[in-house]
Amino acid sequence: QEQPETFRHPIHSAMKLACASVWAASAAVPDTMTALVATSATQKSLKTFPTPKLGDLHKKFTNLPESCEVLVQVACSSINPADGYVSGPFPQVMGSDLAGTVVEVEESCKRLKVGDKVWADIGAVTSSGKENGAYAPFAVALETQLGPMPANLGVKEACSLPKVALTSYKALVWYGGAPYTPSNGTVVVLGGSGGTGTTGIQLAKALGATRIITTTSSANIDYVKGLGATEAIDYHQQNWYDVVKDGEADVVYDCVGEAGTGDQAMPKLKSGGYYVTLRGVLPKKPRADVHSNGFINSDTNLANLEVLEAIRSIVEADKLRMPNLKEYPLSQILAAFNESSAGHVVGKLVIDVPKPEEMEVV
């Protein structure tokens, strides 16, 4: 005979509710979706594509970290220069940054649950190809890649930050000697008005830098100073390496990647200083007393929770924001890539991703 409801253990009701939530979320997920799909390294277009499912990542890629998988309804993504370069396996949904809502989790997930608001950079190099998937209404990710969205951000700003914030945080903390003190707090950020420059200036300040020198155009000097730069060099008028004195900088963080930058940075750095480049422009004549490193965030992007949480605390302390955003709908994402490729974006371009019921068949 069935137990009276009053004697049922509370866990029974909780399990019923949890199962109902997962079922309800699953019922709302369509079989197909409109997504930006790469069919080769040079061919990409908006088309109808199968909606990802839990378990897809472990079927597609090998040597992943021990993590369950999570299906996210994507509200917003963003454009990063690296997003335009795609490697297999093909066909592949493109896109790395996302902010959205958890709609399904595998049974082994212990941290995230249906309804959680999350942010992430899911653009990750694995031993068997590149993981992407954010330029679509749904994306599957490892739980280890997803962090709770900062409470003080809307989805548009939240989706603009993950890749550029993770990149700058790792560059400065892992390879750039942060945190800083007044005795080692002079940081040069090359390319201060783009995405990584915007986060690099703010994070350098949040991590203790007391003097932040950056390069930008004259039109964006007020923008970079508003981020925390103490000095701005108009690159149209002066070369940064003619302005920064020899032995003056503790860190040179290169977000531009012009030829020769590594060698130009060497005399500017103090003994024990740090040169970090995102574009692989390492010095041909490195100094033995200077740390020189190239860094690509997607190489270290399968288990980001700890770093995302460190960044979230900085965001929620209002020390890291993305003050300049320009929006494009997913239907116009190729136009957004064209604007990005021109190389003059201030802040970030964000992609508004439609809800399932608003999707158009392409």
C-alpha positions in Angstrom: 0.0 0.0 0.0 1.3 3.5 -0.9 2.6 5.6 2.0 0.4 8.5 3.0 1.9 11.8 1.5 2.6 13.1 5.1 5.1 10.2 5.7 6.9 10.5 2.4 10.6 11.5 2.8 11.1 15.1 1.5 13.7 13.9 -1.0 10.9 12.2 -2.9 9.1 15.5 -3.6 12.5 17.2 -4.4 13.3 14.5 -6.9 9.8 14.8 -8.5 10.3 18.5 -8.9 13.8 18.2 -10.3 12.7 15.6 -12.8 9.7 17.8 -13.8 12.1 20.7 -14.3 14.4 18.8 -16.6 11.5 17.3 -18.5 9.9 20.8 -19.0 13.2 22.2 -20.2 13.8 19.3 -22.5 10.3 19.6 -24.0 11.2 23.2 -25.0 14.4 22.3 -26.9 13.8 21.9 -30.6 15.5 19.3 -32.7 17.1 21.9 -35.0 18.2 25.5 -34.7 19.6 28.3 -36.8 23.4 28.6 -36.2 26.6 30.0 -37.7 28.2 26.8 -39.0 31.7 26.4 -40.4 31.9 23.6 -43.1 35.7 24.2 -43.6 38.4 26.6 -42.3 37.2 29.2 -44.8 33.5 28.5 -45.3 30.9 29.7 -42.8 27.2 30.5 -43.1 23.9 30.7 -41.2 22.0 27.4 -41.6 19.7 25.0 -39.9 21.7 22.6 -37.8 20.9 19.8 -35.3 20.5 21.1 -31.7 23.4 19.7 -29.5 22.6 17.1 -26.9 24.1 16.1 -23.6 27.0 13.7 -24.1 28.0 15.2 -27.5 31.3 16.6 -26.2 32.6 13.3 -24.9 31.5 11.5 -28.1 33.3 14.1 -30.2 36.4 14.9 -28.3 39.0 12.8 -26.3 41.0 13.5 -23.2 38.4 15.9 -21.7 38.6 16.7 -18.0 36.3 14.8 -15.7 33.2 16.8 -16.0 29.5 16.4 -16.7 27.9 18.1 -19.6 25.4 21.0 -19.5 23.0 22.3 -22.2 22.7 26.1 -22.2 20.1 28.3 -23.9 22.2 31.0 -25.2 20.9 34.6 -24.8 24.0 36.4 -26.1 27.4 35.8 -27.6 30.2 38.1 -28.8 32.7 38.6 -31.5 36.4 38.0 -30.8 39.1 38.2 -33.6 40.0 34.6 -32.7 36.5 33.4 -33.4 37.0 33.9 -37.1 39.7 31.2 -37.3 38.1 27.8 -37.2 39.7 24.3 -37.1 37.9 21.0 -37.3 36.1 18.8 -36.8 33.7 20.0 -39.4 30.9 20.9 -39.7 31.0 22.9 -36.5 28.9 25.6 -34.9 31.1 28.6 -34.3 31.4 30.9 -31.4 33.0 30.9 -27.9 31.5 33.5 -25.5 28.1 32.9 -24.1 25.7 34.1 -21.4 22.5 32.2 -20.9 20.4 29.8 -18.9 21.0 26.1 -18.0 18.1 24.0 -19.6 19.5 20.5 -19.1 22.2 18.8 -17.0 23.5 15.3 -16.9 22.7 13.3 -13.8 26.3 13.4 -12.6 26.3 17.3 -12.4 26.5 18.4 -8.8 26.9 22.1 -9.1 24.7 23.6 -11.8 21.0 23.0 -12.1 18.2 23.9 -14.5 17.5 27.6 -14.4 21.0 28.8 -13.4 22.3 31.8 -15.2 25.8 31.2 -16.5 28.6 32.8 -18.5 31.6 31.1 -20.2 34.1 31.0 -23.0 33.6 27.5 -24.5 36.1 28.0 -27.3 38.6 25.3 -26.3 41.4 23.4 -28.0 41.3 19.7 -27.2 43.6 16.9 -28.2 41.1 16.0 -31.0 39.9 19.3 -32.3 38.4 22.6 -31.3 35.3 23.0 -29.2 33.0 25.9 -30.0 29.2 26.3 -30.3 28.0 29.7 -29.0 26.6 31.2 -32.2 23.3 29.4 -31.8 20.3 29.3 -29.5 21.7 26.2 -27.7 25.2 25.1 -26.8 26.5 22.1 -24.8 29.5 22.7 -22.5 31.4 21.0 -19.7 30.3 22.0 -16.3 33.9 22.9 -15.6 33.7 25.6 -18.3 30.6 27.4 -16.9 30.5 29.9 -14.1 27.7 31.7 -12.3 26.9 35.0 -14.2 27.9 38.1 -12.2 24.9 39.4 -10.3 25.5 43.0 -11.4 25.6 42.3 -15.2 22.9 42.0 -17.8 23.3 39.2 -20.4 24.7 41.6 -23.1 27.6 42.8 -20.9 28.1 39.3 -19.5 28.5 37.7 -22.9 31.0 40.3 -23.9 33.5 39.5 -21.2 34.5 35.9 -20.8 37.1 35.4 -23.5 38.8 38.8 -23.1 38.6 38.7 -19.3 39.9 35.2 -19.1 42.7 36.0 -21.5 43.8 39.2 -19.7 43.6 37.6 -16.3 45.6 34.6 -17.3 48.1 36.7 -19.2 48.7 39.0 -16.2 48.5 36.5 -13.4 50.0 33.4 -15.0 52.6 35.1 -17.2 52.7 38.8 -16.2 53.8 38.8 -12.5 50.5 39.9 -11.0 49.4 40.8 -8.4 51.4 44.1 -8.3 52.8 46.5 -5.8 53.9 50.1 -6.2 57.5 48.8 -6.6 56.6 46.6 -9.6 53.3 48.3 -10.8 54.2 49.9 -14.1 52.2 48.0 -16.8 52.2 48.8 -20.5 49.1 47.6 -22.4 49.4 47.7 -26.2 46.0 48.2 -27.8 44.0 49.6 -25.0 40.6 50.2 -26.6 39.9 46.7 -27.9 38.4 43.8 -26.0 41.6 42.4 -24.4 42.9 45.9 -23.9 39.7 47.1 -22.2 40.0 44.2 -19.7 43.7 44.3 -19.5 43.8 47.9 -18.2 41.0 47.3 -15.7 42.5 44.0 -14.4 46.0 45.5 -14.2 44.5 48.2 -11.9 42.4 45.7 -9.9 45.5 43.6 -9.5 47.5 46.5 -8.0 49.2 48.3 -10.9 49.8 51.9 -10.0 50.9 53.2 -13.5 49.2 51.9 -16.6 50.5 53.1 -20.0 48.5 52.2 -23.1 48.3 52.8 -26.8 45.2 53.9 -28.7 44.0 56.5 -31.2 43.3 60.1 -30.2 39.5 59.5 -30.4 39.7 56.9 -27.7 42.0 58.5 -25.2 39.2 59.5 -22.9 37.9 55.9 -23.1 41.1 54.2 -22.0 41.7 56.8 -19.2 38.2 56.0 -18.0 39.2 52.4 -17.7 42.1 53.3 -15.5 45.0 54.1 -17.8 47.2 56.8 -16.3 48.9 57.6 -19.6 47.7 57.2 -23.2 49.9 57.2 -26.3 48.3 58.1 -29.6 49.8 55.5 -31.9 49.1 57.6 -35.0 51.4 60.3 -33.6 54.1 58.4 -31.6 55.7 55.0 -31.3 55.1 53.6 -27.9 58.7 52.4 -27.7 59.9 56.0 -28.3 57.8 57.2 -25.4 58.4 54.5 -22.8 61.9 54.9 -21.4 64.4 52.0 -21.2 64.1 50.0 -18.0 60.8 51.8 -17.1 58.2 49.0 -17.4 57.6 46.0 -15.2 55.2 44.4 -17.7 54.4 44.8 -21.4 51.1 43.2 -22.4 50.8 43.0 -26.2 47.2 42.8 -27.4 48.1 44.0 -31.0 50.8 41.7 -32.3 52.7 44.0 -34.7 55.9 42.6 -36.1 59.0 43.4 -34.0 57.0 44.2 -30.8 58.9 41.6 -28.7 62.3 43.0 -29.6 61.0 46.6 -29.1 59.8 45.6 -25.6 63.0 44.1 -24.4 64.9 47.3 -23.5 61.8 48.9 -22.0 61.5 46.2 -19.3 63.2 46.2 -15.9 65.3 43.2 -15.0 62.9 40.5 -13.9 60.1 42.1 -15.9 57.5 40.3 -18.1 56.6 40.4 -21.7 53.3 38.7 -22.7 51.9 38.6 -26.2 48.6 37.2 -27.4 49.7 37.2 -31.1 52.9 35.1 -30.8 55.2 38.0 -31.5 58.1 36.8 -29.3 61.5 38.6 -29.3 64.1 37.3 -31.7 66.7 38.4 -29.2 65.2 37.7 -25.7 66.8 38.9 -22.5 67.8 36.2 -20.0 66.6 38.4 -17.2 63.1 39.0 -18.7 60.2 36.6 -18.8 58.9 36.3 -22.4 55.8 34.3 -23.2 53.1 33.9 -25.9 49.7 32.9 -24.7 46.5 31.6 -26.4 43.5 31.4 -24.0 41.8 28.6 -25.9 44.7 26.3 -25.1 43.6 26.4 -21.4 39.9 26.6 -21.7 38.4 23.3 -20.6 38.3 23.9 -16.8 37.9 27.6 -16.1 35.7 27.8 -13.1 38.3 28.9 -10.6 39.5 31.7 -12.9 35.9 32.7 -13.8 35.1 33.0 -10.1 38.1 35.2 -9.5 37.0 37.4 -12.4 33.4 37.4 -11.1 34.5 38.8 -7.8 36.3 41.6 -9.6 33.2 42.3 -11.7 30.9 42.3 -8.7 33.3 44.7 -6.9 32.7 47.0 -10.0 36.3 46.9 -11.0 35.8 45.2 -14.4 33.1 46.1 -16.9 32.7 46.4 -20.7 31.5 50.0 -21.1 31.2 50.0 -24.9 29.0 47.5 -26.6 27.5 47.4 -30.1 24.8 44.8 -30.8 24.1 42.7 -33.9 21.3 40.1 -34.2 22.5 36.6 -35.0 21.0 37.0 -38.5 23.6 39.8 -39.2 26.6 38.0 -37.6 28.6 38.0 -40.8 28.4 41.8 -40.9 29.7 41.8 -37.3 32.7 39.8 -38.4 33.3 42.2 -41.2 33.4 45.1 -38.7 35.6 43.2 -36.4 38.1 42.3 -39.1 38.6 46.0 -39.9 40.4 46.2 -36.5 38.9 49.3 -35.0 36.3 48.0 -32.6 36.2 49.9 -29.3 35.0 47.6 -26.6 33.1 44.6 -28.0 30.5 43.5 -30.6 27.8 41.4 -29.1 25.4 39.0 -30.8 21.8 38.9 -29.7 20.7 35.2 -30.1 17.0 34.6 -30.7 14.8 32.5 -28.5 13.7 29.2 -30.0 10.3 30.4 -30.9 11.8 33.4 -32.7 14.2 31.4 -34.8 14.0 31.6 -38.6 14.7 28.6 -40.8 17.6 29.4 -43.0 
